[in-house]
Amino acid sequence: MVQKTTELYRGKAKTVYNTTDNSLLVLHFRNDTSAFDGERIEQLDRKGMINNKFNFFIMQKLREAGIPTQVEKLLSDDEVLVKKLDMIPVECVIRNYAAGSLVRRLGVTEGMALTPATFELFLKNDALHDPMVNESLAVSFGWATAEQLAEMKRLTFKANEVLNALFDAAGMLLVDFKLEFGVFNGQVVLGDEFSPDGCRLWDKATRKKLDKDRFRQGLGGVVEAYEEVANRLGVHLG
């Protein structure tokens, strides 16, 4: 039986623990909710539980579609057992509709459909506010190899295909999302999490925001929106 041991890393919303198996970690989803690179942090009851179970549900769907993920086993309401990846410090972002930083950077209209979907890379660095980078920079600085980046891009577009269909069937628009990858035994594997913290989801009919933008923009009802998304998808929250 794998046991949780020492704390390895504490992020803005999750704590990562070592285990008695050197190839496995425990992710603990906390109720902390942050925005603007951690400048604003609040505790939202039930959020850790919702994101943990939501993430496990989504990762199962992606694995069924042939996308390797780090998730091994749901341990409790707010903890999951995962493979220990050598994380690649570059985030992959898909945008199906214009929102967030894209609107601010380019002055385009929020909600504009992007056909085909766009693909961007960002360096994971809070101090630098996660700057946009390109494949050439990632290879030159040794953040990832060209082969790893190509596989990350392929898997991200595959995930977009799977998740677009999933959310569309539940009456939602998958506006954009970020994915993080790592390496396990030489293979590029999807890591971190997929939850309303790391994507934008709108109601298809009303364009009501059902994601972390409710927190960023002071709209309220953050946990209620996360619960609504989970319930629409059929995630059992208990």
Phi, psi and omega in degrees: 000122180288132180244142174288139180237246188274155176289130179263318187201140178240111179266193183289330183226354181224150171245135181252132181241144168290165175226176178289352174251117185298345182263002184231150177229163171247128173261126176252116179274115182269170178276358179298137176231124184234159176214161176057053178056041174085005181289332178237122182228134176222159175263126178238113184304136177079351185297318180300317179297314182298312182295323179297310182289325176297312180300316180298318179299311182295316181297325175296317179298319181290321178296320177298333180272004177095012179263118181291131179235162181279347187291132180250309189201137173284123185263323182198187180302326186233015179226145179221144178269131184224159172293147176274110183261153167273098191290141175269125190280034180232128178269142174258128181238127173252136176237120175264335177221152181285129178196169172058226187296332179297318178295317181292321183289317190251352178070023179274168183281132177298135178094355178295129179290137180252112183232114358286171177300148179267157179230129181226158176240140178227139176283130177285099181201099183300321182299328179261006180062042175047067183292149175290139177227175175237176184297323180299314178297317181300320179287316183298322181272359176077019179287328179199159175272164178300323180293318178296317180297320179296319179291320177300318180294317179299314182292326179293317177293325176296316177299320179299319179299313181294313186285326175305313180295319181297310181288324178300318180295338180261014175077029182231154173259128172273098187288307177198168177196162175240147175231148175238145183233159174217182181244133177226117182051041177083356183256140174285124186230140177290128181236198179057237184209161166234112180209174177297351174288332188241020177211170172245131180229129178238149171296135187294323185277318188255347186065019174299135182279131185237033188220196185294344175300337176297326177282312182301321186261006177066033182277343181077175176063035184294306182297321179298322178293317179299318178296320179298316178300313180300315181295321179297325181278344183089023176284127180276112182266334179079000000 
